[in-house]
Amino acid sequence: MAPNPVDHTRGELLRHQISVPRTARYATLGPVDTPLDELWMVFHGYGQLAHDFLAPFRVLDDGTRLIVAPEGLSRFYVDTPEARGLPENAVGASWMTREARLSEIDDYVRFIDSVYRHALEGLNQQRVSVRVLGFSQGAATAARWTVLGAARVDQLILWAGLLPPDLDVRLARKRLGSVRLTVVFGEGDAFVTGEAVAKQKEAWQRLALDPEIVTFDGGHRLSKAVLASLAARDR
């Protein structure tokens, strides 16, 4: 049988990208209309939602702090066997995947910048200290935004997560040079172990960073006691 002739009228299969406006969410905890000492920008982990993520931060809500939690732009059903296909199946959010990752990073940096500017409206920007905390997947988001975003950050807290390997070294050295870096992880964390943290020492040295390491008795989770301790350091 003769082979089918090539159809030269068919075009190539191409991928395209366009920028579109969209609606994004964030949650807040704390007063929004009184003088404040601190603004905390906090970033949830994979499969979490901003509103729920803020619950442990109530320990910081003493009337002097505004805690702001942007939510990842990609939401999905958290597919558990017992809830598969049911209306009550939980929903979570993600910051990015490997697919179109650079565009997703650009998108969430612009989104977080908008949230940050909105949170600062009416605040004394010279007085307010800015602390950034990222948990798990949110740690990479927090680090990227600190380096690429518009914020003047005083402290970066990477909790159960590490610096992403794709940071531009020269820009990161410039932006992180005046930022106090704190790395927090549970001694029972199955994802971010002491060995994994130790392997980051070379990256820290390359960026001229000397982070404070904080550990606690626990796993891959936030600790209210550690949050309170970190918040009280500069009081």
Secondary structure as UniProt FT lines:
FT   TURN            8..9
FT   STRAND          26..29
FT   STRAND          38..43
FT   TURN            46..47
FT   HELIX           50..53
FT   HELIX           55..60
FT   STRAND          65..70
FT   STRAND          74..77
FT   TURN            81..85
FT   TURN            87..88
FT   STRAND          91..94
FT   TURN            99..100
FT   HELIX           101..120
FT   TURN            121..122
FT   TURN            125..127
FT   STRAND          129..135
FT   HELIX           137..148
FT   STRAND          155..159
FT   TURN            165..166
FT   HELIX           169..176
FT   TURN            177..178
FT   STRAND          180..186
FT   TURN            187..188
FT   HELIX           194..198
FT   TURN            199..200
FT   HELIX           201..206
FT   TURN            207..208
FT   STRAND          212..216
FT   HELIX           224..232
FT   TURN            233..234
//
